Amino acid sequence: MIDNILSFTNLSKTISSVSNQIIFSKIAGTVPAGEKIVFVGPSGQGKSTLLRILGLLDEADSGEMLLLGKPLHEWNPQAWRMNVCYVSQTPVMLEGSIEDNLRTVSRLHHTEYDPAYAAHLMSSVGLGDMGLSKEASTLSGGEKQRVALVRSLLLRPKLLLLDEITSSLDDVSKYAVERLITDINRQEGTGYAWISHDRDQAARIGERVWSLSNGTLSEGGISCL
Ligand SMILES: Nc1ncnc2c1ncn2[C@@H]1O[C@H](COP(=O)(O)OP(=O)(O)OP(=O)(O)O)[C@@H](O)[C@H]1O
């Protein structure tokens, strides 16, 4: 039985183009199976950078990462990305319709597209009435955020890395997204690390807190908020 979905040690990241600015140095953390982590900290401290590294969309300068007990170098990157999905605050829509966008992840990862699950997820995030044939590039920022989330959830990942994914949403849609993700966590054991600058949201969604400040990652209970 593997207790941690993901763990990392000694992770360091420097931005070389900006006079070797160190973003963080030798940080470590673990995500136990099914964990609900809220990720907080002042702006510009490297939260997005860390999640992008953990989701293999950016590279650390040094350090080790293990997924399901296996080190990164033993993973095919595509298989890693299927288990650990990073969802951006400013998602990029692929060319074509909403349905094209939803189907693309299945095509890339050679998994079967499940239209009933796609419909359930779209309706759960308040987009049930939106025709899937609508051109994705014409969607609003908040609609794109939710389609991008659905696109990732269709992979049924073990871990979600959520980067302020409700920043463009009204309260009704925001609560719907929180409910969907906490339901999936409860029903399927999908863990998450969710960046949020909203203290009320952090208290609703988090069980454990990561805080990144001055290049150091600290972990604690929700009472640290
Ligand atoms: N590709 C890049 N090139 C240059 N600088 C970068 C790059 N990516 C991030 N940075 C810098 O790294 C630092 C950390 O950025 P990051 O977006 O990870 O912080 P954050 O904690 O997520 O911030 P916020 O809460 O405002 O989203 C910032 O100073 C940012 O300008």
The ligand as an SDF file (V2000), in Angstrom:
LIG
                    3D

 31 33  0  0  0  0  0  0  0  0999 V2000
    9.0240   31.8490  -17.0130 N   0  0  0  0  0  0  0  0  0  0  0  0
    9.3950   32.7820  -16.1520 C   0  0  0  0  0  0  0  0  0  0  0  0
   10.3520   33.6740  -16.4890 N   0  0  0  0  0  0  0  0  0  0  0  0
   10.7360   34.6470  -15.6290 C   0  0  0  0  0  0  0  0  0  0  0  0
   10.2200   34.7840  -14.3940 N   0  0  0  0  0  0  0  0  0  0  0  0
    9.2770   33.9180  -14.0060 C   0  0  0  0  0  0  0  0  0  0  0  0
    8.8060   32.8650  -14.8520 C   0  0  0  0  0  0  0  0  0  0  0  0
    7.8580   32.1620  -14.1800 N   0  0  0  0  0  0  0  0  0  0  0  0
    7.7500   32.7570  -12.9650 C   0  0  0  0  0  0  0  0  0  0  0  0
    8.6080   33.7990  -12.8640 N   0  0  0  0  0  0  0  0  0  0  0  0
    8.8120   34.6400  -11.6700 C   0  0  0  0  0  0  0  0  0  0  0  0
    8.9180   33.7500  -10.5860 O   0  0  0  0  0  0  0  0  0  0  0  0
    8.3030   34.2920   -9.4290 C   0  0  0  0  0  0  0  0  0  0  0  0
    7.2490   33.3230   -8.9130 C   0  0  0  0  0  0  0  0  0  0  0  0
    6.1150   33.3250   -9.7940 O   0  0  0  0  0  0  0  0  0  0  0  0
    4.8270   32.4120   -9.5240 P   0  0  0  0  0  0  0  0  0  0  0  0
    3.8280   32.7320  -10.5780 O   0  0  0  0  0  0  0  0  0  0  0  0
    5.2650   31.0140   -9.3900 O   0  0  0  0  0  0  0  0  0  0  0  0
    4.3550   32.9580   -8.0910 O   0  0  0  0  0  0  0  0  0  0  0  0
    2.9750   32.7460   -7.3210 P   0  0  0  0  0  0  0  0  0  0  0  0
    3.3380   32.5510   -5.8830 O   0  0  0  0  0  0  0  0  0  0  0  0
    2.1850   31.6800   -7.9670 O   0  0  0  0  0  0  0  0  0  0  0  0
    2.2780   34.1560   -7.5250 O   0  0  0  0  0  0  0  0  0  0  0  0
    0.6950   34.5760   -7.5830 P   0  0  0  0  0  0  0  0  0  0  0  0
    0.1320   34.2480   -6.2330 O   0  0  0  0  0  0  0  0  0  0  0  0
    0.7710   36.0500   -7.8560 O   0  0  0  0  0  0  0  0  0  0  0  0
    0.0840   33.8050   -8.7230 O   0  0  0  0  0  0  0  0  0  0  0  0
    7.7620   35.6650   -9.8370 C   0  0  0  0  0  0  0  0  0  0  0  0
    8.7150   36.6410   -9.4700 O   0  0  0  0  0  0  0  0  0  0  0  0
    7.6440   35.5410  -11.3410 C   0  0  0  0  0  0  0  0  0  0  0  0
    7.7740   36.8030  -11.9400 O   0  0  0  0  0  0  0  0  0  0  0  0
  1  2  1  0
  2  3  1  0
  2  7  2  0
  3  4  2  0
  4  5  1  0
  5  6  2  0
  6  7  1  0
  6 10  1  0
  7  8  1  0
  8  9  2  0
  9 10  1  0
 10 11  1  0
 11 12  1  0
 11 30  1  0
 12 13  1  0
 13 14  1  0
 13 28  1  0
 14 15  1  0
 15 16  1  0
 16 17  2  0
 16 18  1  0
 16 19  1  0
 19 20  1  0
 20 21  2  0
 20 22  1  0
 20 23  1  0
 23 24  1  0
 24 25  2  0
 24 26  1  0
 24 27  1  0
 28 29  1  0
 28 30  1  0
 30 31  1  0
M  END
$$$$
